[in-house]
Amino acid sequence: MASRRCRNLLHDGDAVVLIKDLKVKGGSTLKMGTKIKSIRLVSGDHEVDAKIDGTGYMLKACYLKKV
């Protein structure tokens, strides 16, 4: 379980949305409001493993809101 500031507990398989634009290595940007289905929680600095448009990303839970 990863928490987003102790307000939303995230679990494997949850659907979430980005609450902030995120710059990604390589020059692209993930836009605020992007919906991500079926996240996977992992241990480490970046708590969430997600696929957006077929590309895998490691994200921090503080930039996500549960849908």
VOPAGU-2260 file (C-alpha; in pm, 1 decimal, decimal comma):
REM VOPAGU-2260
SITE   aa  ch    i         X         Y         Z
SITE  MET   A    0       0,0       0,0       0,0
SITE  ALA   A    1     129,1     342,4     -93,1
SITE  SER   A    2     -36,3     648,0      49,0
SITE  ARG   A    3     -71,6     987,8    -105,4
SITE  ARG   A    4     -17,2    1208,2     199,5
SITE  CYS   A    5    -227,4     969,9     414,9
SITE  ARG   A    6    -546,5    1065,7     229,0
SITE  ASN   A    7    -580,7     806,5     -46,3
SITE  LEU   A    8    -448,4     456,3      -2,7
SITE  LEU   A    9    -343,4     310,2    -335,1
SITE  HIS   A   10    -357,3     -61,9    -410,5
SITE  ASP   A   11    -249,9    -279,3    -703,1
SITE  GLY   A   12    -497,7    -245,1    -988,5
SITE  ASP   A   13    -635,2      97,7    -890,4
SITE  ALA   A   14    -716,8     360,8   -1152,7
SITE  VAL   A   15    -556,9     702,4   -1091,7
SITE  VAL   A   16    -510,8    1040,1   -1261,6
SITE  LEU   A   17    -210,2    1271,0   -1265,6
SITE  ILE   A   18    -256,6    1587,6   -1058,4
SITE  LYS   A   19      38,9    1773,6   -1212,8
SITE  ASP   A   20     226,2    1790,7   -1545,1
SITE  LEU   A   21     537,9    1574,5   -1518,3
SITE  LYS   A   22     847,6    1616,0   -1733,9
SITE  VAL   A   23     997,7    1284,1   -1843,1
SITE  LYS   A   24    1354,6    1208,9   -1945,7
SITE  GLY   A   25    1378,0    1235,4   -2321,0
SITE  GLY   A   26    1185,0    1560,7   -2348,6
SITE  SER   A   27     825,6    1441,4   -2330,9
SITE  THR   A   28     564,8    1551,4   -2075,6
SITE  LEU   A   29     285,7    1361,2   -1902,8
SITE  LYS   A   30     -11,7    1595,9   -1886,9
SITE  MET   A   31    -223,1    1667,8   -1581,2
SITE  GLY   A   32    -550,7    1472,9   -1590,7
SITE  THR   A   33    -406,0    1172,0   -1771,5
SITE  LYS   A   34    -594,3     863,9   -1653,1
SITE  ILE   A   35    -390,3     555,6   -1568,7
SITE  LYS   A   36    -562,9     220,0   -1531,2
SITE  SER   A   37    -437,8     -75,9   -1330,6
SITE  ILE   A   38    -130,6      56,4   -1149,5
SITE  ARG   A   39     121,4    -172,5    -980,0
SITE  LEU   A   40     287,9     -85,0    -650,0
SITE  VAL   A   41     661,7    -145,9    -612,8
SITE  SER   A   42     913,2     -81,4    -337,7
SITE  GLY   A   43    1170,3     193,4    -371,4
SITE  ASP   A   44    1183,8     568,0    -425,7
SITE  HIS   A   45     916,2     566,7    -697,3
SITE  GLU   A   46     623,8     371,3    -554,7
SITE  VAL   A   47     403,3     320,0    -860,7
SITE  ASP   A   48     468,1     132,2   -1184,9
SITE  ALA   A   49     226,8     234,9   -1461,9
SITE  LYS   A   50     181,4     198,6   -1835,1
SITE  ILE   A   51      63,0     499,7   -2033,2
SITE  ASP   A   52       4,2     446,9   -2405,8
SITE  GLY   A   53     213,1     128,1   -2395,3
SITE  THR   A   54     515,9     290,7   -2228,8
SITE  GLY   A   55     615,0     197,8   -1873,3
SITE  TYR   A   56     673,6     473,6   -1616,0
SITE  MET   A   57     780,9     475,6   -1251,1
SITE  LEU   A   58     586,5     746,3   -1065,3
SITE  LYS   A   59     565,1     883,8    -714,3
SITE  ALA   A   60     232,2     844,4    -536,0
SITE  CYS   A   61     222,6    1214,2    -439,9
SITE  TYR   A   62     147,3    1305,7    -805,2
SITE  LEU   A   63    -152,2    1071,5    -832,6
SITE  LYS   A   64    -515,2    1090,0    -726,2
SITE  LYS   A   65    -735,4     783,1    -697,6
SITE  VAL   A   66   -1038,9     778,4    -930,2
